[in-house]
Amino acid sequence: MPRQAARPRSHLSRHPPPVRHFLRTQADKTTSPDLEVARLAARQHAVVSRRQLLALGLSKDEIWYRTKIGRLHRIHAGVYAVGHPLLLRYSGYMAAVLACDGAVLSHRSAAALLGLRHAPAGDVEVTVLRARSRRTRGIRVHATRSFQPSDITTEENIRCTSPARTLIDLAAVLNRRQLRRALERSIELRILDGRAIDAALDRASGRRGVGVLRELIAGLQGEPAPVRNELERRFLELVRAEGLAIPVVNARVCGYEVDFHWPARRLIVETDGRETHDTPHQFEEDRRRDLELTMAGWHVVRVGWRQVVYDPSRVAALLGSRLR
């Protein structure tokens, strides 16, 4: 039986796959679950939840396997750090929000995220719409009856309470001095909306600390710009406690920015902290400033931490003699 002639090789068999095949292959790679997980983690401070992993196509067994080989590191039940166990600056906040269904960062933790306070030690605080019976280590859960849309914002891609709602929450857990600092900081950062805080205060009527917050807000109306550090705060509190006239804060006199001054009495008070004034150069600069201000008709007084905090009566007596 004669052999059949060999069939000629097709044109496609002699050349690489068409470009559209290559593009389709690349598209399949870019949509792989691990790459999608990495992209999500990049937006969430290297943290993802179990629910999100399942939604991206990973099975329960695949999640378990990735924890065994070190691609995922458990932070809370159902929350993982991606790639390595070292957390980024805001990873703990994101992890706490993901660990509690419907939670928003709140209270002292939200204040730290918004820049109103330093980051506190201890548990991360979140608020949910209902109380939770299951406790999560490292997370303190607060419950609320309702959230208005204006009560929630997003900072660094993390859901948290708005500045107004955060101040109301802080009023229940901070003392008066700490609350005042947070309020002053919100004004300094220009993130506090007057109408928003008024509306939030009306909704929070009866809550612990709301009355104190109202008093502080009323007391700040018409006052000078907020102070910049703890020593300035202590000095201004001393002035208020003595019933003296409130000075102009952090303003320019004769071309120099001074801490406090009373224009009518031609009096300037500089609060000298060691972190900024305890250098030879700054010492000489301060004296040159004082000399020029004195020649311009101002009386310059310098006080330090020890005088303001441990000997306030003498500072008050000096101010009283100059201002009354």
C-alpha positions in Angstrom: 0.0 0.0 0.0 1.6 3.3 -1.1 2.6 5.7 1.7 0.5 8.9 1.9 2.4 12.0 1.2 3.3 14.0 4.4 1.0 16.8 5.0 2.7 20.2 4.7 3.3 21.9 8.1 1.0 24.8 8.7 2.2 28.4 8.7 1.4 28.6 12.4 3.5 25.7 13.3 6.6 27.4 11.9 6.1 30.7 13.9 5.6 31.7 17.5 2.1 32.1 18.9 0.3 35.2 17.8 0.5 38.4 19.8 -3.0 38.0 21.1 -2.1 34.7 22.7 0.8 36.3 24.5 -1.3 39.2 25.8 -4.0 36.8 27.0 -1.3 34.8 28.9 0.0 37.9 30.5 -3.5 39.0 31.5 -4.0 35.7 33.2 -0.8 36.2 35.2 -1.8 39.7 36.3 -5.0 38.5 37.7 -3.5 35.6 39.8 -4.8 35.6 43.4 -1.4 36.2 45.0 -0.8 39.3 42.9 -4.2 40.6 43.8 -3.5 39.9 47.4 -0.3 41.9 47.1 -2.1 44.8 45.5 -4.7 44.8 48.2 -2.1 44.7 51.0 -0.3 47.6 49.5 -3.5 49.7 50.0 -4.1 48.4 53.5 -0.8 48.8 55.2 0.3 45.2 54.5 -2.8 43.7 56.2 -5.7 41.7 54.7 -8.7 39.8 56.1 -9.7 36.2 55.6 -12.9 37.4 54.0 -11.0 39.4 51.5 -8.7 36.5 50.7 -11.7 34.3 50.0 -13.2 37.0 47.8 -10.0 37.1 45.7 -10.2 33.4 44.9 -8.1 31.7 47.6 -9.6 28.6 49.2 -9.4 27.9 53.0 -6.7 25.3 52.3 -4.7 27.8 50.2 -4.9 30.3 53.0 -3.8 27.7 55.5 -0.9 26.7 53.3 0.3 30.3 52.9 0.4 30.7 56.6 2.5 27.6 56.9 5.1 28.7 54.4 5.2 32.3 55.7 3.4 34.3 53.1 0.7 35.1 55.6 1.2 35.9 59.3 -1.8 35.9 61.6 -2.4 39.1 63.6 -5.9 38.5 64.8 -8.5 35.8 64.1 -9.2 36.2 60.4 -6.6 39.0 59.8 -3.1 38.5 58.4 0.0 40.5 57.6 1.2 39.8 54.0 4.8 38.8 53.3 6.4 39.4 56.7 5.4 39.6 60.4 6.7 43.2 60.9 3.9 45.7 60.9 4.0 49.1 59.3 3.1 52.3 61.1 -0.7 52.0 60.7 -0.9 48.2 60.3 -2.3 47.7 63.8 -5.1 50.2 63.2 -6.1 48.6 59.9 -5.9 45.1 61.4 -8.2 46.1 64.3 -10.8 47.6 61.9 -10.7 44.4 59.7 -10.9 42.1 62.7 -14.3 43.5 63.9 -17.2 43.5 61.4 -18.3 47.0 60.5 -15.8 48.7 62.9 -14.3 52.1 62.6 -11.2 53.3 64.4 -12.2 55.5 67.3 -11.3 57.3 70.6 -7.6 57.6 71.4 -6.6 55.5 68.4 -8.6 57.7 65.9 -7.1 60.8 67.6 -3.6 59.5 66.9 -4.4 58.7 63.3 -5.9 62.2 62.8 -2.9 63.8 64.5 -4.8 65.1 67.6 -2.7 63.1 70.1 0.4 60.9 70.2 -0.1 57.2 69.5 -1.2 55.6 72.8 0.2 52.5 74.2 -2.0 49.5 74.8 -5.1 48.3 72.9 -6.3 49.7 69.6 -9.8 51.2 70.1 -12.6 50.7 67.6 -16.4 51.4 67.7 -19.1 49.1 66.3 -22.8 49.5 66.0 -23.5 46.7 68.4 -21.8 45.2 71.4 -19.7 42.1 70.7 -19.6 39.2 73.1 -16.2 37.8 71.7 -13.2 39.7 72.9 -10.2 40.1 70.7 -6.8 40.5 72.3 -5.2 43.8 71.6 -8.5 45.5 70.6 -10.8 47.5 72.8 -14.3 47.5 71.3 -16.8 50.3 72.0 -20.5 50.0 71.1 -22.7 52.8 69.8 -26.4 52.9 69.0 -26.0 54.7 65.7 -23.5 56.3 63.3 -24.4 59.3 61.1 -22.5 59.5 57.7 -20.8 62.6 59.0 -19.4 60.6 62.0 -17.2 58.5 59.7 -14.3 59.5 57.6 -11.3 57.8 56.0 -7.7 58.6 56.9 -4.7 56.7 55.4 -7.3 54.3 53.8 -8.5 53.4 57.3 -12.2 54.0 58.3 -12.2 56.1 61.5 -14.4 58.5 63.3 -14.5 62.1 62.1 -12.7 64.9 64.0 -15.9 66.0 65.6 -17.0 62.5 66.6 -13.5 61.7 67.8 -13.5 64.8 70.2 -16.8 63.7 71.6 -15.5 60.2 72.2 -12.4 61.6 73.8 -14.4 63.7 76.1 -15.6 60.5 77.8 -12.1 59.1 78.4 -9.7 62.0 78.8 -9.3 64.6 81.6 -10.0 68.2 81.0 -6.4 69.2 80.2 -5.9 66.3 77.7 -9.2 67.1 76.0 -8.3 70.8 75.7 -5.0 69.8 74.0 -6.8 67.6 71.5 -9.3 70.4 70.8 -6.5 73.0 70.3 -4.7 70.6 68.0 -7.8 70.1 65.8 -8.0 73.9 65.5 -4.3 74.1 64.7 -4.6 71.5 62.0 -7.8 73.2 60.6 -9.7 69.9 60.5 -12.5 70.9 62.9 -15.7 72.2 61.3 -17.8 74.4 63.6 -21.1 73.3 62.2 -20.0 69.7 62.3 -19.0 69.8 66.0 -22.2 71.7 66.9 -24.4 69.0 65.2 -22.4 66.2 66.8 -22.7 67.8 70.2 -26.5 68.1 69.8 -26.7 64.4 68.9 -24.5 63.4 71.8 -26.4 65.3 74.4 -26.3 63.5 77.8 -23.1 61.6 77.0 -20.2 61.7 79.5 -17.9 64.7 79.0 -20.0 66.5 76.5 -20.6 69.4 78.9 -16.9 69.8 79.5 -16.3 69.8 75.7 -18.9 72.5 75.2 -17.2 74.7 77.9 -13.8 74.3 76.3 -15.1 75.2 72.8 -16.9 78.2 74.2 -13.8 79.3 76.1 -11.6 79.0 73.0 -13.9 81.3 70.9 -12.1 84.6 70.4 -8.9 83.3 71.9 -5.5 83.5 70.2 -3.9 80.8 68.1 -3.2 77.5 69.9 0.1 77.1 71.6 2.8 74.8 70.2 4.2 72.8 73.2 3.6 71.6 76.7 5.5 74.5 78.4 3.4 77.1 76.5 0.2 75.3 77.5 1.2 75.3 81.1 2.1 79.0 81.0 -1.3 79.9 79.4 -3.1 77.8 81.9 -1.3 79.7 84.7 -2.4 83.0 83.1 -6.0 81.9 83.0 -6.0 80.5 86.5 -4.7 83.9 87.8 -7.5 85.7 85.9 -5.0 87.8 84.0 -5.5 89.3 80.5 -5.0 86.7 77.8 -1.9 87.5 75.8 -1.3 87.3 72.0 0.2 84.0 71.3 3.0 83.2 68.8 2.9 86.5 66.9 5.5 88.9 65.6 6.9 91.9 67.4 9.5 94.1 65.8 10.1 91.4 63.2 10.6 88.6 65.8 8.1 85.8 66.6 7.6 85.8 70.4 5.7 83.3 72.5 3.4 85.6 74.4 2.9 89.4 74.5 0.6 92.0 75.9 0.7 95.0 73.5 -1.0 97.5 75.9 1.6 96.7 78.7 4.6 96.3 76.3 5.3 93.0 78.0 6.8 89.9 76.3 7.2 86.5 77.9 9.3 83.8 76.3 9.0 80.3 77.5 12.4 78.7 77.1 12.5 74.9 76.7 15.9 73.2 76.8 15.3 71.3 73.6 15.4 74.6 71.6 17.3 77.1 73.7 20.0 75.2 75.4 22.8 75.7 72.8 25.5 78.4 72.7 24.2 79.8 69.4 20.6 80.0 70.6 21.7 81.5 73.9 23.5 84.4 72.1 20.6 84.8 69.6 18.1 85.1 72.4 20.2 87.8 74.1 20.5 89.8 70.8 16.7 89.6 70.4 16.1 90.7 73.9 18.4 93.7 73.5 16.7 94.9 70.4 13.2 94.4 71.8 14.2 96.3 75.0 15.6 99.1 72.9 12.2 99.2 71.1 10.4 99.8 74.4 9.4 96.2 75.4 10.0 94.4 78.7 11.1 90.8 78.0 10.8 88.1 80.6 12.1 84.6 80.2 10.7 81.6 82.2 11.5 78.0 82.0 9.8 74.7 82.9 10.9 74.7 86.5 9.5 78.2 87.1 6.1 77.5 85.4 5.5 74.0 86.8 7.2 74.0 90.2 7.1 77.7 91.2 4.0 79.1 89.5 3.2 81.5 92.4 6.4 83.6 91.7 5.7 83.7 88.0 2.1 84.8 88.7 3.3 87.5 91.1 5.6 88.9 88.4 2.9 88.9 85.8 0.4 90.4 88.2 2.8 93.3 89.0 3.3 94.0 85.3 -0.3 93.6 84.1 -2.5 94.9 86.9 
